[in-house]
Amino acid sequence: MSISPIYLMMMVISIADAITPFSTRISESSDLR
């Protein structure tokens, strides 16, 4: 069983896109400290 690199990249991008808002908020709050 092998996963195509393109499919894997698309999954990583979609997950990163969903997580981005939270990560930016965390980084901003840490900067305020």
Buried (B, 14 or more C-beta within 10 A) or exposed (E): EEEEEEEEEEEEEEEEEEEEEEEEEEEEEEEEE
